[in-house]
Structure formats: C-alpha cells, structure tokens
Amino acid sequence: MSAKKKNIKQTAPAYTGKVYDFCGKKPIILAVGIIVLIALIIGIIIRGDNRSIEFKGGTMKTYTYDKGNDIDTGRIKELVGTLTSSKVTVREGEDVNTGKPQFTINLATGSFNIEDQNKLTDLIKAEYPDLNIEGSEAMSVTSSTGNEFLLKCVIAVVFAAIIIIIYVAIRFRKIGGWSAGACSVLALVQDLVTAMAVSYLFGFEFSANMVAVILTILGYSINNTIVIYDRIRENRKLMPKASLNELINTGCSQSLTRSIRTSITTISTMLIITIVVLIKGYTSLLSFSVPLMAGLISGTFTSLFVAPVTWSWWKSRSKSEPAKA
C-alpha cells in the first residue's frame, strides 16, 4: 500500500516580541488632538488671514541680481512702504533659468499698477546701484481668481480623502474596511491640522507650498497606516481567538520600530534641507520644510495611535464585533 501524503498547512508563528498597550492610551491620544486643535486656533487668531496672494489676490514682483551680493529684505520692505500701505512680504530664492539670486515682493493689493512698479524698480536700483538689479517678472492675481484656486485645492484634498476611504474599505473589507478607512482619514486630518498649526505659529503664509505639504503628508501618512492595517489583518489569521484590541496592540508593536526608523530617515532629510535653507538664506522654502517635518512627526504618531485606536473604539461601539479590554 502506498502511503497517502497529507497536506500540512504551514502557519507562521504568532508575534513573540514585546506588545505595548496602544489601545489603553485613548486619553493621551484625545489630549494630543485637543492640544493640536487649540494650537491651530491660537495661530489663526494671532496671524489672521494669512493666505498668500495666490489665494486672496495681490501683486507679485520678482527681481534678480548678481551673485556674491546680499540684499536687506527689511530695507526692501521700507522702500515698498513709501509707495503703498499694503501688507508686504519679501522672499529670497534663485532663478532656476539663470542661477542668479532673486527676491520676490508680494503685495496684498491688486492696485499696484505698472507706474508704481516702475517707481519701485527705480528705488531699488538706486538703493543697490552695484548689484545689476533687473525686474524679471510681475504677476497680479484678483481676489476672485485666488478664491477659485483655493476652492480647487480644497476639492482636490477632499477628493483624495474619499479615494483613500474607498481604497482602504476595499482592501481591508474582511476586517471592517469602511470604519478602518474613515479612521485613517481622521488620522490624516490631525496630521494636516498639525502642519497648519505649525505654519501659522511660525508666521508662514498659506501658499502653494502649504498645498504641496498637505498632499505630501496625505501620501506619507496613509502609507504608514496601511502597513499597520496589513499587520492587523495578518494577525487575525495567526491569532484567531484574539480580541480586536489585542490584534491592534500586536500589529502596532510589530510596526513600531519600522515606523520610527522610516520617520527618522525622512525627517532627518527635511531637517538637513531646513538647515541648508537657513544657511543659504532661501527662507521661502522654510514654509515647506518646517510644516512638513511637523506633519511627518504627526503622521508617525497618528498611524500608530489615532487610526488603529480610534478604529478600536469605533468597533467597540458596534454590536457586530465589540472590542475587549
């Protein structure tokens, strides 16, 4: 008689490392969320309407000058102030075509006409006669155009959030996909609020840089959250008798080291960029790097705590699958 071969299903061993009680930190998670929201409110109260001219309208005039020279942005503001009483900001940078240093004057008004621009150019050239200053471009944005641009940015973010919910719901449908998707978006909201709070508190304008920060954080944070959801889904097969809280605690503990290492690498890169920007004087990039660092730090926290723990709380209120303490 020939021996019959039996198919033996190989099952990976359950996680044997240290498991931290992530689900037991609900009061701390709630406190952090409240603090971040209060910080944003305080920033808005202090700074007021901090939108750049791309969103609320105004005039932007850019000048280039010879390398090896410096300008005093404070003095430039004083010169502009002799022609208008509107709010003025000056950002330094570099012309991508010629490589020359440049500075851009932003005026929160749409009435700075060609005659005023020519007067300003003459004043600046007289102040810095040896820098070979040239006006490279000027742009005026009406308030209606700015509001339309802002609305499109908001629609893009909302659309991205809806797509995220649908994607997570489909991918993790066997472990309660819709609730998992909604909680992942809630975590993203806290990341965006954190980045905006830091931006307001540091006095950065809400500009196109901030929109880039928001979209970058959306992609980074949701990736972290999906990795953790994957762990939870795998652990359900390996630990069929475990409660949802146990699955979440195990999954987050498994992902903790990976999340921290990835975040340190990414945040360190942005920190280096920030330091270089400060040394070189291209302060306009700070409105991108500083809020992004804050958002990345928040993304690490929310992907480990806010999204899965909020999902645990949500499921604990559901009759279909209560979470055990």
C-alpha positions as CSV (number, residue, x, y, z in Angstrom):
1,M,0.0,0.0,0.0
2,S,1.3,3.4,-0.8
3,A,1.3,5.9,1.9
4,K,-1.0,8.8,1.4
5,K,0.6,12.2,1.6
6,K,-1.2,14.6,3.8
7,N,-1.1,18.3,3.0
8,I,0.1,20.2,6.1
9,K,-0.8,23.8,6.2
10,Q,2.2,25.9,7.4
11,T,1.3,28.7,9.7
12,A,3.7,31.4,10.7
13,P,4.3,31.7,14.4
14,A,2.5,34.5,16.3
15,Y,4.4,37.6,17.3
16,T,6.6,36.8,20.3
17,G,8.1,40.3,20.9
18,K,7.0,42.8,23.5
19,V,3.5,44.0,23.0
20,Y,2.6,47.6,24.1
21,D,-0.8,48.7,25.1
22,F,-1.6,51.2,22.4
23,C,-5.4,50.8,22.9
24,G,-5.0,51.9,26.5
25,K,-3.7,55.3,25.5
26,K,-7.1,56.8,24.5
27,P,-6.9,59.7,27.0
28,I,-3.4,60.7,25.8
29,I,-4.5,60.4,22.1
30,L,-7.5,62.6,22.8
31,A,-5.4,65.2,24.7
32,V,-2.9,65.4,21.9
33,G,-5.7,66.0,19.4
34,I,-7.2,68.8,21.5
35,I,-3.8,70.5,22.0
36,V,-3.1,70.5,18.3
37,L,-6.5,71.9,17.5
38,I,-6.1,74.7,20.2
39,A,-2.6,75.5,18.7
40,L,-4.2,76.0,15.3
41,I,-6.9,78.2,16.7
42,I,-4.4,80.3,18.5
43,G,-2.3,80.6,15.3
44,I,-5.3,81.7,13.3
45,I,-6.2,84.3,16.0
46,I,-2.6,85.7,16.1
47,R,-2.0,85.7,12.3
48,G,-5.5,86.3,11.0
49,D,-6.0,85.8,7.3
50,N,-2.5,84.5,6.4
51,R,-3.2,83.5,2.8
52,S,-0.7,84.4,0.2
53,I,-1.6,86.3,-3.0
54,E,-2.2,83.1,-4.9
55,F,-5.3,82.6,-2.8
56,K,-6.5,86.1,-1.8
57,G,-5.2,88.2,-4.7
58,G,-2.4,90.8,-4.9
59,T,0.7,91.7,-6.9
60,M,4.0,89.8,-7.1
61,K,7.1,91.3,-8.5
62,T,10.4,89.4,-8.9
63,Y,13.9,90.8,-9.2
64,T,17.2,89.2,-10.0
65,Y,20.7,90.5,-9.1
66,D,24.4,89.5,-9.4
67,K,25.8,86.5,-7.5
68,G,28.0,87.2,-4.5
69,N,25.9,90.0,-3.2
70,D,23.3,90.3,-0.5
71,I,20.2,92.4,0.0
72,D,18.4,93.5,3.1
73,T,14.8,92.4,2.9
74,G,13.9,94.8,5.7
75,R,15.1,97.7,3.6
76,I,13.2,96.4,0.6
77,K,10.0,96.4,2.6
78,E,10.8,100.0,3.7
79,L,11.2,101.1,0.1
80,V,7.9,99.4,-0.9
81,G,6.2,101.1,2.1
82,T,7.0,104.5,0.5
83,L,4.6,103.6,-2.3
84,T,1.9,101.6,-0.7
85,S,0.4,100.9,2.8
86,S,-0.5,97.3,1.9
87,K,1.0,94.3,3.6
88,V,4.4,93.4,2.1
89,T,6.4,90.2,2.3
90,V,9.8,89.6,0.6
91,R,11.0,86.1,-0.2
92,E,14.5,85.2,-1.4
93,G,15.4,82.5,-3.8
94,E,17.2,81.6,-7.0
95,D,16.2,81.9,-10.6
96,V,16.1,78.4,-12.0
97,N,16.9,79.5,-15.5
98,T,19.9,81.8,-14.9
99,G,21.0,80.6,-11.5
100,K,21.1,84.2,-10.3
101,P,19.8,85.0,-6.8
102,Q,16.4,86.7,-6.7
103,F,13.9,88.2,-4.4
104,T,10.1,88.3,-4.8
105,I,8.0,91.1,-3.4
106,N,4.4,90.2,-2.5
107,L,1.8,92.9,-2.1
108,A,-1.6,92.2,-0.7
109,T,-3.3,94.5,-3.2
110,G,-4.3,94.4,-6.8
111,S,-3.9,98.2,-7.4
112,F,-0.1,98.3,-7.7
113,N,0.0,99.3,-11.3
114,I,2.8,99.5,-13.9
115,E,3.7,103.1,-12.9
116,D,4.1,102.1,-9.3
117,Q,6.1,99.0,-10.2
118,N,8.5,101.2,-12.3
119,K,8.9,103.6,-9.4
120,L,9.7,100.7,-7.1
121,T,12.3,99.4,-9.5
122,D,14.0,102.8,-9.7
123,L,14.1,103.0,-5.9
124,I,15.6,99.6,-5.5
125,K,18.2,100.2,-8.2
126,A,19.1,103.5,-6.6
127,E,19.5,101.7,-3.2
128,Y,21.7,98.9,-4.7
129,P,23.4,100.5,-7.7
130,D,26.2,97.9,-7.9
131,L,24.0,94.7,-7.9
132,N,22.8,95.0,-11.5
133,I,19.2,94.5,-10.3
134,E,16.7,93.6,-13.0
135,G,12.9,93.1,-12.8
136,S,12.3,89.7,-14.3
137,E,8.5,89.3,-14.0
138,A,5.4,90.7,-12.4
139,M,2.1,89.0,-11.8
140,S,-1.3,90.2,-10.5
141,V,-3.9,88.0,-9.1
142,T,-7.5,89.1,-8.4
143,S,-9.3,88.0,-5.3
144,S,-11.8,86.0,-7.3
145,T,-9.1,84.1,-9.0
146,G,-7.4,83.4,-5.7
147,N,-10.6,82.1,-4.2
148,E,-11.2,79.9,-7.1
149,F,-7.7,78.5,-6.8
150,L,-8.2,77.8,-3.1
151,L,-11.5,76.1,-3.8
152,K,-9.8,73.8,-6.3
153,C,-7.2,72.9,-3.7
154,V,-9.8,72.1,-1.1
155,I,-11.7,69.9,-3.7
156,A,-8.5,68.1,-4.5
157,V,-7.9,67.3,-0.8
158,V,-11.5,66.2,-0.2
159,F,-11.4,64.0,-3.3
160,A,-8.2,62.4,-2.1
161,A,-9.8,61.7,1.2
162,I,-12.8,60.0,-0.4
163,I,-10.5,57.8,-2.6
164,I,-8.5,56.8,0.5
165,I,-11.6,55.7,2.3
166,I,-12.8,53.7,-0.7
167,Y,-9.4,52.1,-1.2
168,V,-9.0,51.1,2.5
169,A,-12.6,49.9,2.6
170,I,-12.0,47.5,-0.4
171,R,-8.5,46.3,0.7
172,F,-9.5,45.6,4.3
173,R,-13.1,44.7,3.8
174,K,-12.6,41.4,5.8
175,I,-11.7,43.4,8.9
176,G,-14.3,46.2,8.7
177,G,-13.0,48.2,5.8
178,W,-15.3,51.3,5.9
179,S,-14.7,52.0,9.5
180,A,-10.9,51.5,9.0
181,G,-11.0,53.9,6.1
182,A,-12.9,56.6,8.0
183,C,-10.5,56.3,11.0
184,S,-7.4,56.6,8.7
185,V,-8.8,59.8,7.2
186,L,-9.4,61.1,10.8
187,A,-5.7,60.5,11.4
188,L,-4.9,62.4,8.3
189,V,-7.0,65.3,9.4
190,Q,-4.9,65.5,12.6
191,D,-1.7,65.5,10.6
192,L,-2.9,68.3,8.4
193,V,-4.1,70.3,11.4
194,T,-0.7,69.8,13.0
195,A,1.1,71.1,9.9
196,M,-1.2,74.1,9.5
197,A,-0.8,74.9,13.2
198,V,3.0,75.0,13.0
199,S,2.7,77.0,9.8
200,Y,0.5,79.6,11.4
201,L,2.5,79.8,14.7
202,F,5.8,80.3,12.7
203,G,4.1,83.0,10.7
204,F,4.3,81.3,7.3
205,E,1.8,82.3,4.6
206,F,-0.7,79.8,3.4
207,S,0.7,79.4,-0.1
208,A,1.2,76.8,-2.8
209,N,4.0,75.4,-0.6
210,M,1.4,74.5,2.0
211,V,-0.7,72.8,-0.6
212,A,2.4,70.7,-1.5
213,V,2.9,69.9,2.2
214,I,-0.7,68.7,2.6
215,L,-0.5,66.4,-0.4
216,T,2.8,65.0,0.7
217,I,1.5,64.3,4.2
218,L,-1.5,62.6,2.7
219,G,0.6,60.1,0.8
220,Y,3.2,59.5,3.6
221,S,0.8,59.1,6.5
222,I,-1.7,56.8,4.7
223,N,1.1,54.6,3.7
224,N,2.1,54.1,7.3
225,T,-1.4,53.4,8.3
226,I,-2.0,50.8,5.6
227,V,1.2,49.0,6.7
228,I,-0.2,48.7,10.2
229,Y,-3.7,47.6,8.9
230,D,-1.9,44.9,7.0
231,R,-0.3,43.7,10.2
232,I,-3.7,43.6,11.9
233,R,-5.2,41.6,9.0
234,E,-2.3,39.1,9.1
235,N,-2.5,38.7,12.8
236,R,-6.2,37.9,12.6
237,K,-5.2,34.7,10.7
238,L,-2.4,33.9,13.1
239,M,-4.3,34.8,16.3
240,P,-8.0,33.8,15.5
241,K,-9.0,33.9,19.2
242,A,-7.5,37.3,20.0
243,S,-9.7,40.3,20.6
244,L,-9.5,43.3,18.3
245,N,-7.6,45.3,20.9
246,E,-5.0,42.5,21.1
247,L,-4.7,42.4,17.4
248,I,-4.2,46.2,17.2
249,N,-1.7,46.2,20.1
250,T,0.3,43.4,18.4
251,G,0.2,44.9,15.0
252,C,1.3,48.4,16.2
253,S,4.1,46.8,18.3
254,Q,5.3,44.9,15.3
255,S,5.3,48.1,13.2
256,L,6.7,50.4,15.9
257,T,10.4,50.0,15.0
258,R,9.8,50.2,11.3
259,S,7.7,53.3,11.6
260,I,10.2,55.1,13.8
261,R,13.2,54.3,11.6
262,T,11.4,55.4,8.4
263,S,10.3,58.6,10.1
264,I,13.7,59.4,11.4
265,T,15.2,58.9,7.9
266,T,12.6,61.2,6.3
267,I,12.5,63.8,9.0
268,S,16.3,64.0,9.1
269,T,16.4,64.7,5.3
270,M,13.9,67.5,5.8
271,L,15.9,68.8,8.7
272,I,19.1,68.9,6.6
273,I,17.2,70.8,3.9
274,T,16.0,73.3,6.5
275,I,19.5,73.9,7.8
276,V,20.8,74.4,4.3
277,V,18.0,76.8,3.5
278,L,18.8,78.8,6.6
279,I,22.5,79.0,5.8
280,K,21.9,79.9,2.1
281,G,19.2,82.4,3.1
282,Y,16.4,81.0,0.8
283,T,13.8,81.4,3.6
284,S,10.9,80.9,1.2
285,L,11.5,77.2,1.4
286,L,11.0,77.2,5.2
287,S,7.3,77.4,4.6
288,F,7.5,74.0,3.0
289,S,10.2,72.1,5.1
290,V,9.1,73.2,8.6
291,P,5.4,72.3,8.4
292,L,6.3,69.1,6.5
293,M,8.5,68.0,9.3
294,A,5.7,68.6,11.8
295,G,3.3,66.7,9.6
296,L,5.7,63.8,9.3
297,I,6.1,63.5,13.0
298,S,2.4,63.7,13.5
299,G,1.9,61.1,10.7
300,T,4.1,58.6,12.7
301,F,2.0,59.2,15.8
302,T,-1.4,59.1,14.2
303,S,-0.7,55.9,12.1
304,L,0.4,54.1,15.3
305,F,-2.2,55.5,17.7
306,V,-5.0,57.6,16.2
307,A,-6.1,55.5,13.3
308,P,-6.0,52.0,14.8
309,V,-7.1,53.0,18.3
310,T,-9.9,55.1,17.0
311,W,-10.9,52.2,14.9
312,S,-10.9,50.0,18.0
313,W,-13.2,52.5,19.8
314,W,-15.5,52.6,16.7
315,K,-15.7,48.8,16.6
316,S,-16.2,48.6,20.4
317,R,-19.4,50.5,19.9
318,S,-20.6,48.1,17.1
319,K,-22.7,45.2,18.0
320,S,-21.2,43.1,15.3
321,E,-17.7,43.0,16.8
322,P,-17.2,44.5,20.3
323,A,-13.6,45.1,21.3
324,K,-12.5,43.5,24.6
325,A,-10.4,45.5,27.0
